[in-house]
Amino acid sequence: MTTINTLTEHFFTATLRHQSQFGSLANHHSALAKALKTEFAARKHGRQAEWDAAFAELPAVLPSTYDLGPEGVSIGLESDLQTPAAALEEQLQQFTPWRKGPWRLFGVDIDTEWRSDWKWQRLRPHISSLKDRTVLDIGCGNGYHLFKMVDEGAALAVGIDPTRLFLYQFHVCKKYLPNLPVHLLPLRSEHLPAFNLFDTVFSLGVLYHRRSPIDHLTELGGFYGLAASWHWRHWLYPATKPPCWCLKTAMRRWQMCGFCRRCPCLKPG
């Protein structure tokens, strides 16, 4: 039976030869393997056996078509299935709650809590082209936006999220598009090495979850392949009741501190 551990290890063979303009991802495989061993494999989840069994029961079919476009991620048609679509819908319910979406698998619309396609549509006008870029998505959830990034032309999209249920949801969809260059590692950003490798780094809806936003912003700087001088004091300031912090929303602040040179996903204004 294919387990989630096996699927996670596939990341290393799939990215062995991947090169960004700043270097090879394989140079960091050892550090990532060590982190996965201590932070993922060594920490058992009470529902892992249940989820592994449910994953193994998913239909082994090839999708006749797929669409990663603006209407959501759609994989396959109901006519591709050899069993009723209702059976697949029941199987997908074993991985609830589904947060990011929408997803459509073989004619089954997954009832997700969020409309992540709307967020992506709002974001797209403000990012530069992802074509041929190596992209990192911190706090990616079930990886919905990874599929969108590849649809925008990314050469590789790697997501980071420690929630195991989201990992299963990602592989439920990835199962039917195995050659798509998207991968999810069940880690936190603080478990990652300082890659100095990625062309674009996303951290969507993460900052306000962190006890220290300064630490998070600092570690993001270590993931980019570009080097620039910037300091968090240019665009963070203490709120009236510490330890809360507020973001200076003016884009000019980001540009003044050089962060736009470090984060090429932001267009200069």
C-alpha positions as CSV (number, residue, x, y, z in Angstrom):
1,M,0.0,0.0,0.0
2,T,1.3,3.5,-0.9
3,T,1.5,5.5,2.3
4,I,1.9,9.2,2.8
5,N,5.5,8.7,3.9
6,T,6.3,7.1,0.6
7,L,4.7,10.0,-1.3
8,T,6.6,12.5,0.7
9,E,9.9,10.8,0.0
10,H,9.1,11.0,-3.7
11,F,9.9,14.7,-3.5
12,F,13.6,13.9,-3.4
13,T,13.7,11.9,-6.6
14,A,11.4,14.3,-8.4
15,T,13.6,17.3,-7.6
16,L,17.0,15.7,-7.8
17,R,18.0,17.5,-11.0
18,H,16.0,20.7,-10.4
19,Q,18.1,23.9,-10.9
20,S,16.9,27.4,-10.2
21,Q,19.0,30.4,-11.5
22,F,20.6,30.5,-8.0
23,G,21.6,26.8,-7.6
24,S,20.5,23.2,-7.1
25,L,17.7,22.2,-4.8
26,A,19.5,18.9,-4.3
27,N,22.1,20.7,-2.3
28,H,19.5,21.1,0.4
29,H,18.0,17.5,0.3
30,S,20.1,16.3,3.3
31,A,18.8,19.1,5.5
32,L,15.2,18.6,4.4
33,A,15.4,14.8,4.9
34,K,16.7,15.4,8.4
35,A,13.9,17.8,9.2
36,L,11.2,15.4,7.8
37,K,12.6,12.6,9.9
38,T,12.4,14.5,13.2
39,E,9.4,16.7,12.5
40,F,7.2,14.4,10.5
41,A,8.1,10.7,10.4
42,A,8.9,10.5,14.1
43,R,5.7,12.1,15.1
44,K,2.8,9.7,14.6
45,H,-0.7,10.9,14.0
46,G,-3.7,9.0,15.5
47,R,-5.6,8.9,12.1
48,Q,-2.7,8.2,9.8
49,A,-3.6,4.5,9.3
50,E,-7.2,5.5,8.7
51,W,-6.2,8.1,6.1
52,D,-3.6,5.8,4.5
53,A,-6.4,3.2,4.0
54,A,-8.8,5.7,2.6
55,F,-6.1,7.0,0.2
56,A,-5.4,3.5,-1.0
57,E,-9.1,3.0,-1.9
58,L,-9.3,6.0,-4.2
59,P,-10.0,4.9,-7.8
60,A,-7.0,4.1,-9.9
61,V,-8.0,6.0,-13.1
62,L,-6.3,8.4,-15.5
63,P,-8.0,11.7,-16.0
64,S,-8.9,12.4,-19.6
65,T,-8.5,16.2,-19.1
66,Y,-7.6,18.7,-16.4
67,D,-7.9,22.5,-16.0
68,L,-6.0,24.6,-13.5
69,G,-7.5,27.9,-14.7
70,P,-9.5,30.7,-13.0
71,E,-12.6,28.6,-12.2
72,G,-10.7,26.3,-9.8
73,V,-8.7,23.1,-10.1
74,S,-10.7,20.5,-12.2
75,I,-9.3,17.1,-12.7
76,G,-10.9,14.4,-14.9
77,L,-14.5,13.8,-15.9
78,E,-17.2,11.7,-14.4
79,S,-17.1,9.5,-17.5
80,D,-13.5,8.6,-16.6
81,L,-14.7,6.7,-13.5
82,Q,-15.6,3.0,-13.5
83,T,-17.6,3.4,-10.3
84,P,-20.4,5.8,-9.5
85,A,-19.3,9.4,-8.7
86,A,-21.3,9.2,-5.4
87,A,-18.8,6.5,-4.2
88,L,-15.9,8.9,-4.9
89,E,-17.7,11.7,-3.1
90,E,-18.1,9.5,-0.1
91,Q,-14.4,8.7,-0.2
92,L,-13.4,12.3,-0.4
93,Q,-15.5,13.1,2.7
94,Q,-13.1,11.0,4.7
95,F,-10.5,13.8,4.3
96,T,-12.8,16.6,5.6
97,P,-12.7,19.5,6.4
98,W,-11.4,20.8,3.1
99,R,-10.4,24.4,3.5
100,K,-8.7,25.7,0.4
101,G,-10.5,25.2,-2.9
102,P,-12.5,24.9,-5.1
103,W,-11.6,21.5,-6.4
104,R,-13.5,19.3,-8.8
105,L,-12.4,15.7,-9.1
106,F,-14.0,13.5,-11.8
107,G,-17.2,15.6,-11.7
108,V,-17.4,15.7,-7.9
109,D,-17.3,19.2,-6.5
110,I,-15.5,19.3,-3.2
111,D,-17.3,21.5,-0.7
112,T,-14.4,23.6,0.5
113,E,-14.7,26.2,3.3
114,W,-12.7,28.9,1.4
115,R,-12.8,30.4,-2.1
116,S,-9.0,30.5,-2.6
117,D,-9.6,31.2,-6.3
118,W,-10.9,34.6,-5.3
119,K,-7.7,35.3,-3.4
120,W,-5.6,34.3,-6.3
121,Q,-7.6,36.5,-8.7
122,R,-7.0,39.4,-6.4
123,L,-3.3,38.6,-6.1
124,R,-2.5,38.0,-9.8
125,P,-2.4,41.7,-11.0
126,H,0.2,42.4,-8.3
127,I,2.7,39.7,-9.0
128,S,5.2,39.5,-11.9
129,S,5.3,36.5,-14.1
130,L,6.0,33.2,-12.5
131,K,7.1,31.6,-15.8
132,D,10.1,29.3,-15.3
133,R,10.5,30.3,-11.7
134,T,11.2,28.2,-8.7
135,V,8.5,29.1,-6.2
136,L,8.0,28.5,-2.4
137,D,4.6,28.8,-0.7
138,I,4.8,29.0,3.1
139,G,1.7,27.8,4.9
140,C,0.2,26.5,1.7
141,G,-2.6,24.5,3.3
142,N,-3.6,21.7,1.0
143,G,-1.6,23.1,-1.8
144,Y,-4.4,24.7,-3.9
145,H,-2.3,27.7,-4.9
146,L,0.6,25.5,-5.9
147,F,-1.5,24.2,-8.8
148,K,-2.3,27.8,-9.7
149,M,1.4,28.8,-9.7
150,V,2.2,26.0,-12.1
151,D,-0.7,27.1,-14.3
152,E,1.1,30.5,-14.4
153,G,4.2,28.8,-15.7
154,A,6.3,28.0,-12.6
155,A,8.9,25.4,-13.2
156,L,8.6,24.1,-9.7
157,A,6.2,25.0,-6.9
158,V,7.0,23.7,-3.4
159,G,4.6,24.2,-0.5
160,I,5.3,24.0,3.2
161,D,2.5,23.2,5.8
162,P,2.7,21.0,8.9
163,T,-1.0,19.9,9.0
164,R,-1.2,16.3,8.0
165,L,-4.8,16.3,6.8
166,F,-3.8,19.0,4.3
167,L,-1.0,16.7,3.1
168,Y,-3.4,14.0,2.4
169,Q,-5.8,16.4,0.6
170,F,-2.9,17.5,-1.6
171,H,-1.9,14.0,-2.5
172,V,-5.5,13.1,-3.3
173,C,-5.3,15.6,-6.1
174,K,-1.7,15.1,-7.0
175,K,-2.4,11.4,-7.4
176,Y,-4.1,12.1,-10.7
177,L,-1.5,14.6,-12.0
178,P,1.7,12.8,-10.8
179,N,4.0,14.6,-13.3
180,L,2.9,18.1,-12.3
181,P,5.9,19.9,-10.7
182,V,4.1,20.6,-7.4
183,H,5.2,19.2,-4.0
184,L,4.1,19.7,-0.4
185,L,6.5,19.1,2.5
186,P,4.9,18.7,6.0
187,L,7.2,21.1,7.8
188,R,7.1,24.6,9.3
189,S,9.2,27.4,7.8
190,E,11.5,27.4,10.8
191,H,12.5,23.8,9.9
192,L,13.8,24.8,6.5
193,P,17.4,25.6,5.6
194,A,18.3,29.0,4.4
195,F,18.0,28.0,0.7
196,N,19.0,31.3,-0.9
197,L,17.4,29.6,-3.9
198,F,13.9,30.5,-4.7
199,D,12.8,33.1,-7.3
200,T,9.5,33.9,-5.6
201,V,8.3,33.2,-2.1
202,F,4.7,33.4,-1.0
203,S,3.5,33.7,2.6
204,L,-0.2,34.2,2.4
205,G,-2.2,34.5,5.7
206,V,0.7,33.4,7.8
207,L,2.2,36.5,9.4
208,Y,-0.6,37.1,11.9
209,H,-0.3,33.5,13.1
210,R,3.3,33.9,14.2
211,R,4.2,35.0,17.7
212,S,7.1,36.9,16.3
213,P,6.4,38.4,12.8
214,I,9.9,39.8,12.8
215,D,11.4,36.3,13.0
216,H,9.2,35.1,10.2
217,L,10.1,38.0,7.9
218,T,13.8,37.4,8.7
219,E,13.6,33.7,7.8
220,L,11.7,34.5,4.5
221,G,14.7,36.6,3.5
222,G,16.9,33.5,3.7
223,F,14.8,31.6,1.2
224,Y,15.3,34.0,-1.8
225,G,18.1,33.6,-4.2
226,L,18.5,37.4,-4.5
227,A,20.5,39.4,-2.0
228,A,19.4,42.8,-0.8
229,S,19.7,45.0,2.3
230,W,16.5,45.5,4.2
231,H,15.3,45.7,7.8
232,W,12.0,44.9,9.4
233,R,11.8,48.3,11.2
234,H,11.1,49.9,7.8
235,W,7.6,48.3,7.7
236,L,6.7,47.0,11.1
237,Y,5.9,49.0,14.2
238,P,4.6,48.1,17.6
239,A,0.8,48.4,18.3
240,T,-0.5,50.1,21.3
241,K,-0.6,46.8,23.2
242,P,2.6,44.8,22.7
243,P,3.4,42.1,21.7
244,C,1.1,43.0,18.8
245,W,2.6,44.5,15.7
246,C,1.1,46.4,12.7
247,L,2.2,46.4,9.1
248,K,2.9,49.6,7.3
249,T,0.7,49.1,4.3
250,A,2.2,51.7,2.0
251,M,4.0,49.8,-0.8
252,R,6.5,52.6,-1.0
253,R,7.9,51.4,2.4
254,W,8.6,48.0,0.9
255,Q,10.4,49.6,-2.0
256,M,12.4,51.9,0.2
257,C,13.8,49.1,2.3
258,G,14.8,47.1,-0.7
259,F,12.4,44.3,-0.1
260,C,11.0,44.4,-3.6
261,R,14.5,43.6,-4.9
262,R,14.5,40.6,-2.6
263,C,10.9,39.6,-3.4
264,P,10.5,39.8,-7.2
265,C,6.8,38.8,-7.0
266,L,6.1,42.5,-6.1
267,K,6.0,44.9,-8.9
268,P,7.5,48.3,-8.2
269,G,5.0,51.1,-8.1
